Structure formats: structure tokens, C-alpha cells
Amino acid sequence: MAIYLTSLHILFFVVIRMFARHTPPRPPRTDRLPVLWPLGALAIAGLSALPMAAEASPAYQQRLLTNGLLNPRGITLVGNRLLVSEAGAGGARLSDGSNCITSGSQQEICSGSSGAIGAWDLGSQTYARLVNGLPSLAQANGSEGTGIADLAVGGPTGLLGVFGLGGNPGQPNVANLGSPLFGQVVSIDLGTSTIQARSNLAAYERTNNPDGKTYNSNPYALQLFKGKLYATDAGGNTLLTLNPTPAPGDGSFAIVNTFVFPTLSVPAEPVPTGLAINPISQQLLIAELAGYPFVPGSANIFASDGVSPPTQALSGFSSITDIASGADGTLYLLQYTDNFFSPNGVGSIWRVDANGNRERLIDGLKDPTSLAVADDGRIYVTNNADGVQGELLEFRQVVPGPLPLLGVAAAWSQARRLRRRRTAARQPQ
């Protein structure tokens, strides 16, 4: 529960302290009345010297929009709808295990067709799955889901998407997963539920392995910027630039550039995750999930003009999974957890203004993966997103109203009564 200390609240306490403090009895002094009563008049009137509304830091009211989402990943605000990428819960393991691969965390994940693209309608306040039966990989319990990971508005059919993989693309069973879409950028026609593969980022990792480390591909986020399409591969530790114009013949998107992110010589490397555009600086922003041992404060935000390699723009965060930008250049960062090894570690949302001032807005999230910020300031988050009980949350900024005038008058009266009682109690009997 948030507690707001407005100027009226502070005055409230001052009045009570002045009347109720423990002091020796003394004769009444009428010369004090001109000082005290104008103070009381201000408290009761609250018109000229004090603001009518609270001047408090913003707080946010949480609302659960829907739950039961299957490993929700990206959120994309399109018109009056929030599109949600549900990576799915994988599928049942075949007897020979041919539909399973080993994930980057060395767990077995098996394929199925449980992925979906859902939409929360901001008008009717309802959720519906627009596209079902998308390819999905997950552990037997539904965790560590991989599938449709993010969406971006644009492309030949109006919507682009990217599918994750989450393992070595060179594993023999990758060819037996029942779909060629894993690890690919795709175009999506929501009207016909048609999906067309455009660029195989997993195959690119298998052939080129740009960072020279372990072969691993897990495409995570998409962003159109300055006529190009950018994608992060969290497994390959790369930011890839694609030409979103379909090539003659196969309609593919050519990969025209690749940036490799700095790595550490540890078992788990820091990896690029969410993407956003800063409308003020006109730079592409890339979020980072810190690597093992996940030292709190070791995650960064990188920036690039789309041509030059990304450079560090902000530091001191922990395990960022997504980033969004407001029209005024304010950044919103989604932190997966502030401490991977603490049972009390929680996810959170941070705000960074154009001057670099940062503020922790929202706490208490669990395994959040993506966020979107609407023009009216509402924040939407996919939460509890590792498994089959994912949530879509809304956070609406609320500002406390003015302190009721009747309450000020009542406090004034109560304070006077309290002082009279104490004074009477000290009189000689």
C-alpha cells in the first residue's frame, strides 16, 4: 500500500504537534492567536498557499487482465489491441525422442503446436487467440518455452514475427521438430493466419557463429528502425540487421550486418534481449541480460545508430529482458529479477528520464519478460512468464486526491480538545 505525504498531510501533523505537545502548563497567551489561527485558516481553506491536488510521486495500480498464458513473451501495441506472443508449452515427447532437442540450459525440450498469437482488446477488455497451433518447444512441465517470441508492425503483410529455438541449431533433431519456423524471422497475415519464413537466423548462427563461442541460437526481439529490421539473437549473442524487402524468388530477407556483443569468460555470457527506439536521440536501444554469476548491477543498455557497433549508454541494472520508450524519450526498463540467487529476488520496472535520472516504479513482479507503454502512460507486462500460468498485467498511474477539508477541520478540533484535557489534568486539585 502506498503512503502519500502531501503538503496538507505535513501541515496536518504540524497542527497536532503544536496543540498536543507535552509542555508545562502556562497562562493563555492571546498574542499567539494571530500566529496560530492564520495557520489554521490556511489548513481549512487550502486555496491560495497550498495546492488543491496532491504533489506526490506517482504510484501505480495493478490490474490482472488475463492469465493462463503459455510462456508469454513479447507484447506489441497495435492500434486498440495488445498482441501477445505465446511461445507455447511444447508437446509430448515421442517414444524415440526425435521431436526433442537439448536446450541451452542442458534440459530436454520437446516440440508441439501449442504456440499462439493472442490479443487483448483495449475496448472490449477481452482476450482472444488470433492464431493457434504455432510451433513450440518446452520442457515436459511446460517451462522454458520457446516459440513465437516477438512481433513488429511492418513488412509485406503488415506484421513481422520471430521464433526462438533455444539450443544448438546443429543438433540432428532440429530437422525433426515438425516445423521449419524455429529460429526464423517470419511475416504474418492475421486475417488468414498465414505465416511465411523470411530469414533463418538459426541457420546463420550454425554457418557463421559470429561470436566464435558455443553454437547456440535463440532469436528474441524485433525492431524496425530507419528502414531496416533488427533482431537480437540471445543465444548467438548478436544483433542482426536485415533488409525487410522480400528478395525476388523466395521472398527472403537478407542479413546485411551483424554486431557481436561483449562477452565474459564465464559459463553464461551476457546476452542482448529487448529492443526499442529512443525518439529523441533517434538511436536503437538494446537491453542486456547479465551473464553468470548474475552480479546485481552488471546489466547495461546499449545504443546504436544502426550502422555503428552498439556502445554502452546506461549501466547499473540487473538482468533486463525488455525496454520501451515514451514519446518524450523516457525509458522504461523491465528487470527480470534483482538477484538470481536470492529467494527474495523480484522483477521490477525502472524509469529513466531524458537526463538519466532513474526511478524504480514497480516492484514484486515474477519472471516478467516483456512490457509495452501506451500513450496514456499505462504500462503492460507479461508476468509469471516461465510456464503455463502466464499473466498479462496492467499498471495505471494514480495520483492521490486532495486531503478532504472536513478531515483537516476535524483534526484541528481534536487537537484542541486533546490539549485542553492535558492542561486540565495538570491543574492543582
For each residue, the residues with C-beta under 8 A, 3 or more apart:
1:
2: 59
3:
4: 9 54 56 59 400
5: 9 10 56
6: 9 10 54 55 56 400 402 403
7: 10 11 50 51 55
8: 11 12 43 46 50 54 402 403 408
9: 4 5 6 12 13 403
10: 5 6 7 13 14
11: 7 8 14 15 39 42 43 50 408
12: 8 9 15 16 43 403 407 408 411
13: 9 10 16 17
14: 10 11 17 18 39
15: 11 12 18 19 39 40 43 411 412 415
16: 12 13 19 20 411 414 415
17: 13 14 20 21
18: 14 15 21 36 415
19: 15 16 415 416 418 419
20: 16 17 415 418 419 422
21: 17 18
22: 422
23: 26
24: 426
25: 423 426 427
26: 23 29
27:
28:
29: 26 32
30: 33
31: 34
32: 29 35 36
33: 30 36 37
34: 31 37 38
35: 32 38 39
36: 18 32 33 39 40
37: 33 34 40 41
38: 34 35 41 42
39: 11 14 15 35 36 42 43
40: 15 36 37 43 44 412
41: 37 38 44 45
42: 11 38 39 45 46 48 49 50
43: 8 11 12 15 39 40 46 50 408 412
44: 40 41 405 408 409 412
45: 41 42 48
46: 8 42 43 50 52 402 403 405 408
47: 50 52
48: 42 45
49: 42
50: 7 8 11 42 43 46 47
51: 7 54 55 402
52: 46 47 402
53: 399 401 402
54: 4 6 8 51 399 400 401 402 403
55: 6 7 51
56: 4 5 6 59 399 400
57: 359
58: 361 397 398 399
59: 2 4 56 397 398 399 400
60: 361 362 379 395 396 397 398
61: 395 396 397 398
62: 362 393 394 395
63: 393 394 395 396
64: 67 391 392 393
65: 120 125 127 380 391 392 393 394
66: 69 120 127 391 392
67: 64 384 389 390 391 392
68: 388 389 390
69: 66 72 84 86 118 382 385 388 389 390 391 392
70: 86 87 88 89 114 115 116 136 142 145 388 390
71: 86 87 88 89 136 138 142 143 145 146 147 385 386 387 388 390
72: 69 75 84 85 86 87 369 370 382 385 390 391 392
73: 85 86 87 147 148 149 150 164 369 370 382 385
74: 84 85 149 150 151 221 322 369 370 382
75: 72 82 83 84 85 370 371 372 380 381 382 392
76: 82 83 85 150 151 152 153 372
77: 81 82 83 372 374 380
78: 81 82 83 153 159
79:
80: 121 122 123
81: 77 78 119 120 121 122
82: 75 76 77 78 119 120 122 372 380 392
83: 75 76 77 78 117 118 119 130 151 159
84: 69 72 74 75 117 118 119 120 127 382 392
85: 72 73 74 75 76 117 147 148 149 150 151 161 370
86: 69 70 71 72 73 115 116 117 118 129 134 147 148 390
87: 70 71 72 73 115 136 138 145 146 147 148 149 164
88: 70 71 112 113 114 115 116 134 135 136 137 138 145 147 148
89: 70 71 112 114 136 138 142 145 388
90: 109 110 111 112 114 136 137 138 139 140 142 145
91: 99 110 111 112 113 114 136 138
92: 110 112
93: 97 99 100 108 110 140
94: 97 98 99 100 110
95:
96:
97: 93 94 100 108 110 173
98: 94 173 176
99: 91 93 94 110 111 112 173 176 177 178
100: 93 94 97 108 109 110 111 173
101: 108 109 137 167 168 171 173 174 177
102: 106 107 108 109 167 168 171
103: 106 107 108 109 137 139 144 146 166 167
104: 166 167 216 218 235
105: 144
106: 102 103
107: 102 103 139 144
108: 93 97 100 101 102 103 139 140
109: 90 100 101 102 103 137 138 139 144 146 166 167
110: 90 91 92 93 94 97 99 100 137 138 139 140
111: 90 91 99 100 135 136 137 177 178 179 182
112: 88 89 90 91 92 99 135 136 137 138 178
113: 88 91 133 134 135 136 178 179
114: 70 88 89 90 91 134 136 138 147
115: 70 86 87 88 133 134 135 136 147 148
116: 70 86 88 129 130 131 132 133 134 148
117: 83 84 85 86 129 130 131 134 148 151 161 188 190
118: 69 83 84 86 127 128 129 130
119: 81 82 83 84 127 128 129 130
120: 65 66 81 82 84 125 126 127 380 392
121: 80 81 124 125 126 127 128
122: 80 81 82 125
123: 80
124: 121
125: 65 120 121 122
126: 120 121
127: 65 66 84 118 119 120 121 392
128: 118 119 121
129: 86 116 117 118 119 132
130: 83 116 117 118 119 190 193
131: 116 117 134 188 190 193 195
132: 116 129
133: 113 115 116
134: 86 88 113 114 115 116 117 131 147 148 181 195
135: 88 111 112 113 115 147 163 177 178 179 181 182
136: 70 71 87 88 89 90 91 111 112 113 114 115 145 146 147
137: 88 90 101 103 109 110 111 112 145 146 147 164 165 166 177 182
138: 71 87 88 89 90 91 109 110 112 114 142 143 144 145 146
139: 90 103 107 108 109 110 142 143 144
140: 90 93 108 110
141: 387
142: 70 71 89 90 138 139 145 387 388
143: 71 138 139 386 387
144: 103 105 107 109 138 139 166 386
145: 70 71 87 88 89 90 136 137 138 142 386 387
146: 71 87 103 109 136 137 138 149 163 164 165 166 182 218
147: 71 73 85 86 87 88 114 115 134 135 136 137 163 164 182
148: 73 85 86 87 88 115 116 117 134 151 161 162 163
149: 73 74 85 87 146 161 162 163 164 219 220 221
150: 73 74 76 85 161 162 220 221 222 370
151: 74 76 83 85 117 148 159 160 161 188 222
152: 76 155 159 160 161 222 223 224 229
153: 76 78 158 159 160 224
154: 158 159 160 224 229 244
155: 152 158 159 160 187 198 229 244
156: 187 246 251
157: 187 188 189 194 196
158: 153 154 155 189 190
159: 78 83 151 152 153 154 155 187 188 189 190
160: 151 152 153 154 155 185 186 187 188 198 222 224 229 244
161: 85 117 148 149 150 151 152 185 186 187 188 195 222
162: 148 149 150 184 185 186 201 219 220 221 222 231
163: 135 146 147 148 149 181 182 183 184 186 219
164: 73 87 137 146 147 149 182 183 218 219 220
165: 137 146 169 174 182 183 202 217 218 219 235
166: 103 104 109 137 144 146 218 235
167: 101 102 103 104 109 171 174 216 217 218 235
168: 101 102 171 214 215 216 217
169: 165 174 183 202 203 205 206 215 216 217
170: 174 206 215
171: 101 102 167 168 174
172: 175 176
173: 97 98 99 100 101 176 177
174: 101 165 167 169 170 171 177 182 202
175: 172
176: 98 99 172 173
177: 99 101 111 135 137 173 174 182
178: 99 111 112 113 135
179: 111 113 135 182
180: 184 197
181: 134 135 163 184 186 195 197
182: 111 135 137 146 147 163 164 165 174 177 179 202
183: 163 164 165 169 200 201 202 203 205 217 218 219
184: 162 163 180 181 197 198 199 200 201 202 219
185: 160 161 162 197 198 199 201 219 222 229 231 242 253
186: 160 161 162 163 181 195 196 197 198
187: 155 156 157 159 160 161 195 196 198
188: 117 131 151 157 159 160 161 194 195
189: 157 158 159 192 193 194 195
190: 117 130 131 158 159 193
191:
192: 189
193: 130 131 189 190
194: 157 188 189
195: 131 134 161 181 186 187 188 189
196: 157 186 187 251
197: 180 181 184 185 186 200 252
198: 155 160 184 185 186 187 242 246 251 252 253
199: 184 185 204 242 252 253 254 255
200: 183 184 197 203 204
201: 162 183 184 185 204 205 217 219 231 233 236 240 255
202: 165 169 174 182 183 184 205 206 217 219
203: 169 183 200 206 207
204: 199 200 201 207 208 217 236 240 255
205: 169 183 201 202 208 209 210 215 216 217 233 235 236 238
206: 169 170 202 203 209 215 217
207: 203 204
208: 204 205 258
209: 205 206 212 213 215 236
210: 205 236 237 238 258 260
211: 236 237 238 260 261 263
212: 209
213: 209 216 237 263 269
214: 168
215: 168 169 170 205 206 209
216: 104 167 168 169 205 213 235 236
217: 165 167 168 169 183 201 202 204 205 206 233 235 236
218: 104 146 164 165 166 167 183 233 234 235 236
219: 149 162 163 164 165 183 184 185 201 202 231 232 233 234 235
220: 149 150 162 164 231 232 233 234 272 273 274
221: 74 149 150 162 231 232 273 274 275 322
222: 150 151 152 160 161 162 185 229 230 231 275
223: 152 229 230 231 275 276 277 284
224: 152 153 154 160 227 228 229 230 244
225: 228 229 230 277 284 306
226: 306
227: 224 244
228: 224 225 241 242 243 244 256 306
229: 152 154 155 160 185 222 223 224 225 241 242 243 244 253
230: 222 223 224 225 239 240 241 242 275 284 306
231: 162 185 201 219 220 221 222 223 239 240 242
232: 219 220 221 238 239 240 271 272 273 274 275 286
233: 201 205 217 218 219 220 236 237 238 239 240 272
234: 218 219 220 237 271 272 273 289
235: 104 165 166 167 205 216 217 218 219 271
236: 201 204 205 209 210 211 216 217 218 233
237: 210 211 213 233 234 260 261 263 269 271 272
238: 205 210 211 232 233 258 259 260 261 272
239: 230 231 232 233 258 259 261 272 286 304 310
240: 201 204 230 231 232 233 255 257 258 259
241: 228 229 230 255 256 257 258 259 306
242: 185 198 199 228 229 230 231 253 254 255 256
243: 228 229 253 254 256
244: 154 155 160 224 227 228 229 253
245: 253
246: 156 198 251 252 253
247: 250 251 252 253 254
248:
249:
250: 247
251: 156 196 198 246 247
252: 197 198 199 246 247
253: 185 198 199 229 242 243 244 245 246 247
254: 199 242 243 247
255: 199 201 204 240 241 242 258
256: 228 241 242 243
257: 240 241
258: 208 210 238 239 240 241 255
259: 238 239 240 241 304 309 310
260: 210 211 237 238 263
261: 211 237 238 239 270 271 272 288 302 310
262: 270
263: 211 213 237 260 269 270 291
264: 269 270 291
265:
266: 269 291 292 293
267: 292
268: 291 292 294
269: 213 237 263 264 266 291
270: 261 262 263 264 288 289 290 291 298 299 300
271: 232 234 235 237 261 288 289 291
272: 220 232 233 234 237 238 239 261 286 287 288 289 302
273: 220 221 232 234 286 287 288 289 320 321 322
274: 220 221 232 286 287 320 321 322 323 324 334 370
275: 221 222 223 230 232 284 285 286 287 323
276: 223 284 285 287 323 324 325 331
277: 223 225 282 283 284 285 325
278: 281 282 283 285 303 325 329 331
279: 282 325 327 329
280: 328 329 354
281: 278 303 329
282: 277 278 279 305
283: 277 278 303 304 305 313
284: 223 225 230 275 276 277 303 304 305 306 310
285: 275 276 277 278 301 302 303 313 323 325 331
286: 232 239 272 273 274 275 301 302 303 304 310 323
287: 272 273 274 275 276 299 301 320 321 322 323 333 334
288: 261 270 271 272 273 299 300 301 302 320
289: 234 270 271 272 273 299 319 320 321 336
290: 270 294 295 298 299 318 319
291: 263 264 266 268 269 270 271 294
292: 266 267 268
293: 266 341
294: 268 290 291 298 318 319 339 340 341
295: 290 298 318
296: 318 338 339
297: 315 316 317 318
298: 270 290 294 295 318
299: 270 287 288 289 290 315 317 318 319 320 335
300: 270 288 312 313 314 315 317
301: 285 286 287 288 312 313 314 315 317 320 323 331 333
302: 261 272 285 286 288 310 311 312 313
303: 278 281 283 284 285 286 310 311 313
304: 239 259 283 284 286 307 308 309 310 311
305: 282 283 284 308
306: 225 226 228 230 241 284
307: 304
308: 304 305 311
309: 259 304
310: 239 259 261 284 286 302 303 304
311: 302 303 304 308
312: 300 301 302 315
313: 283 285 300 301 302 303
314: 300 301 317 331 352 356
315: 297 299 300 301 312
316: 297
317: 297 299 300 301 314 320 333 335 350
318: 290 294 295 296 297 298 299 335 336 337 338 339
319: 289 290 294 299 335 336 337 338 340
320: 273 274 287 288 289 299 301 317 323 333 334 335 336
321: 273 274 287 289 334 335 336 368 369 370
322: 74 221 273 274 287 333 334 368 369 370 371
323: 274 275 276 285 286 287 301 320 331 332 333 334
324: 274 276 331 332 334 371 372 373
325: 276 277 278 279 285 329 330 331 332 373
326: 329 330 331 332 373 377
327: 279 375
328: 280 354
329: 278 279 280 281 325 326 353 354
330: 325 326 351 352 353 354
331: 276 278 285 301 314 323 324 325 326 351 352
332: 323 324 325 326 349 350 351 352 361 371 373 379
333: 287 301 317 320 322 323 349 350 351 352
334: 274 287 320 321 322 323 324 347 349 368 369 370 371 381
335: 299 317 318 319 320 321 338 347 348 349 350 368
336: 289 318 319 320 321 347 367 368 369
337: 318 319 340 345 346 347 367
338: 296 318 319 335 342 345 346 347 348
339: 294 296 318 342 344 345
340: 294 319 337 345
341: 293 294 345
342: 338 339 345
343:
344: 339
345: 337 338 339 340 341 342
346: 337 338 363 364 365 366
347: 334 335 336 337 338 364 365 366 367 368 383
348: 335 338 360 361 362 363 364 365
349: 332 333 334 335 360 361 362 365 371 379 381 395
350: 317 332 333 335 358 359 360 361
351: 330 331 332 333 358 359 361
352: 314 330 331 332 333 356 357 358 359
353: 329 330 356 357 358
354: 280 328 329 330
355:
356: 314 352 353
357: 352 353
358: 350 351 352 353
359: 57 350 351 352
360: 348 349 350 363
361: 58 60 332 348 349 350 351 379 395
362: 60 62 348 349 365 379 395
363: 346 348 360
364: 346 347 348
365: 346 347 348 349 362 368 381 383
366: 346 347 383 384
367: 336 337 347 383 384 385 386
368: 321 322 334 335 336 347 365 371 381 382 383 385
369: 72 73 74 321 322 334 336 382 385
370: 72 73 74 75 85 150 274 321 322 334 381 382 385
371: 75 322 324 332 334 349 368 379 380 381 382
372: 75 76 77 82 324 379 380
373: 324 325 326 332 377 378 379 380
374: 77 377 378 379 380
375: 327
376:
377: 326 373 374 396 397
378: 373 374 394 395 396 397
379: 60 332 349 361 362 371 372 373 374 394 395
380: 65 75 77 82 120 371 372 373 374 392 393 394 395
381: 75 334 349 365 368 370 371 392 393 395
382: 69 72 73 74 75 84 368 369 370 371 385 390 391 392 393
383: 347 365 366 367 368 390 391 392 393
384: 67 366 367 387 389 390 391
385: 69 71 72 73 367 368 369 370 382 390 391
386: 71 143 144 145 367
387: 71 141 142 143 145 384 390
388: 68 69 70 71 89 142
389: 67 68 69 384
390: 67 68 69 70 71 72 86 382 383 384 385 387
391: 64 65 66 67 69 72 382 383 384 385
392: 64 65 66 67 69 72 75 82 84 120 127 380 381 382 383
393: 62 63 64 65 380 381 382 383
394: 62 63 65 378 379 380
395: 60 61 62 63 349 361 362 378 379 380 381
396: 60 61 63 377 378
397: 58 59 60 61 377 378
398: 58 59 60 61
399: 53 54 56 58 59
400: 4 6 54 56 59
401: 53 54
402: 6 8 46 51 52 53 54
403: 6 8 9 12 46 54 407 408
404: 407 408
405: 44 46 408 409
406: 409 410
407: 12 403 404 410 411
408: 8 11 12 43 44 46 403 404 405 411 412
409: 44 405 406 412 413
410: 406 407 413 414
411: 12 15 16 407 408 414 415
412: 15 40 43 44 408 409 415 416
413: 409 410 416 417
414: 16 410 411 417 418
415: 15 16 18 19 20 411 412 418 419
416: 19 412 413 419 420
417: 413 414 420 421
418: 19 20 414 415 421 422
419: 19 20 415 416 422 423
420: 416 417 423 424
421: 417 418 424 425
422: 20 22 418 419 425 426
423: 25 419 420 426 427
424: 420 421 427
425: 421 422
426: 24 25 422 423
427: 25 423 424
428:
429:
